[in-house]
Amino acid sequence: MNELLKMILSMALTSLVLIPFVWGFGKIFNRFLSKRKIYYLWLVVYLFLTVPFSLFFLSPYKIVILCG
C-alpha cells in the first residue's frame, strides 16, 4: 500500500509541474507550432499521467505485491 501511495503522489506532483509547463510552452511558441504539434504535446502529457511509468521500472515481483 505504501508503494501505491508513493506512485500516486509522484504522479500528482508530476502533473503539478508538467501541465503548467506544457501550457506555457504552447502559449509562448503558439505562432511557431502548428495546432497538431500542440495537440501531440498534450497527448504526451495525457499518456504520462494515465500510465504509471514507475511500473515499468519495477520488477515483476513488486508488481504482484502492488496488485495483489
Summary of the structure (lengths in Angstrom):
residues: 68
radius of gyration: 15.6
end to end distance: 10.1
largest distance: 49.1
contacts: 139
relative contact order: 0.14
helix: 82%
strand: 0%
